[in-house]
């Protein structure tokens, strides 16, 4: 635990060597007509349900909206038999790992290119994350490189659906069957995405969703554990509730977590889930606008979507080839910020994170590093209009001159 709590840094000499791959500090947005990278749409029944929850005085996790939200989420979003509401996406992933029995001495396969919340829960469990590079076309974990990283200690594979594009689940499931591994979907960004007809969060043994404010549906902060496995559902439900035993009150047979979602959050979630089809459709529309307006600009690249795969388009992400485009990703971001357009750089790969640098300092993941250096995502709120996207596209074109 001391290692987890200790702040870590990269030696200055080594930091200088990798600096070219890292994002800059954020540039202040200028102008009055600012387009944020994302903002929630809570203009449905969220307020009505929230006020009902407040008036009922049931504001904790025992209110009626929690169970209702779980059922609606399982039906509309994940397509699973079960869903367990929690207080964050990170908590959902931690719960999923714990429910699968991941612990000290175990190894878990994790993509090198992902948000740090995909690996931290592995550390919480006392296990070791074994990193695999990304596929250059899909930006997801490279399925062809997983098997060489599997050892006798490997217990699970975390399949992260990067930016809402499902990973190569056929390859992952095949390896999991061969080596008797758990498959945990990190579907934090993949609400509504599909792989060969199956919804993200229903393909592996267990899924973990985020309901943060920038996600396709939100509860402000929150998450959801999804599964078709009765035992994993029951274990997850016990773990998130401090592992209270049904035998008697204040009786605990294992170490649980305080990860419950409140009735207030769930009330917002119910309102959001009612509009899920609209949100998902709008995301597809926005992605279409961006593709139409940007794909002919030299040096702008998109995530490749394989056949029989439906992207959720949580964020509209692009790669900037600085030689063909004319300027690099960082200069483009600065230019857009000066014109009131907020963007985000891509994730910093796990092996380049200060907290994990010494663990993976002798490993390199060139695809993940390139994605980190050249990638950014553009405004992606469901509130965007085609005129907004036109403006952004014109600025991107203008930045090259």
Steps between C-alpha positions, in 0.01 A plus 500: 500500500789737567604466137152591377481812717850626424519767230745405228687679226704424190874582522563829311739340249249230409209746495686704240527193276125436498383865509424501126224244557328686782220759483564862594330688778153615403476831309241743632196531274447842343193670361136518602363232268664202669422141402586263789638155434191353665203599713210295632143528377273472803194664346267200528323367811816506715390800710150360556634165622770663709244716680281195561795321656573799724137536606483130583791549745658181355824656386739214585556182301176338620263718300281362222688668217815291550335170411299664223813649347681166516216326318469768233876509445519122461211507252588809293877540523688179581255233389580287805295312757652698786639845577638630832515877549815643663652840567755514214636316200820428690293343779317291241826362363640436848181318596513291182860396568426420864189302406720289272732433793801694367756547775867516600730296278260503206569663163245683288546587132432873444549718190791744520283765333216578737395741771676436831171395663526172304814391686460655846235246612744220411743661745222534760460121483873448556538345155743592224392649168681359196487749214431434132545756222214644294392412150601788269163498318244456778709639790368215715714225652679305226346153522791342315740604778304376801596133504872568531428688824295223664673310781402251768413797720259658251143497625315755286501724194359852520359589158479879482268633231705812422292811430197274457630255238470136614827309520569182300282286724515186284875473549478589868223249573689228312812557709294517819341165423838344417668620821192509728510875559237750606405763240416838651370768266598857579200651326535837671473676163297247304133545594297344220799379297464157341733221395354242260152586624581486872495811715815617675488390862325172415775323303752405767439358845438842650498862385574834662343829387565859602218751550723806538366834374661468156366152426216417263265480797596640838417512869766768564728243656415133484555162341337167426612137522327280241491124455292202393657287773281462809790430736702799380192718540437382856865534597522849347183610675640378832842658449371850420287500815786449749442123470209496744387144562129408471542271804496783751560874509856634531633155407776489240671194351724686257645845446256713302494855367287809556420536131124544511320746270257742663131520416559858384757393242281212388203735452710698252609173341141391440429826320815458294424140406156602371683709236774249424386428145502872421846550650643202313348611171631855544852366564482309171381811321781716640760240404361503147532879480862489613590220258340681207672831575844381610586181312621688190744716697852357453650365821174451696443135589210317662458186710431202273167328570504128408207327333211393725610757760297801612697789655333703777702810399533613860763742375586596144869424494753571224871448437709782356783399268720806544686447171186485285291738708771765530501554877500260793218409737611741774508800265156412366362480854647839585351653186156357571512617864586852385183486293276372780503128415578266789674170422673223692823319428496121488571289807859482622595128478529314826875436471567876471298593809722615790327271748570190286814610315746297708290187463509515119811713435664226292196450279398702194166502324554693177139509380373628835776762502409620149133524593592707805719732292265556205145457629232739617127490536265773390179639654252214519202612707157388388415871507722565197342628180624447146588871497728441800676216318530716185674768704739250658582343163569840341737590783684169466545565127606861564760396760708336227557827312 
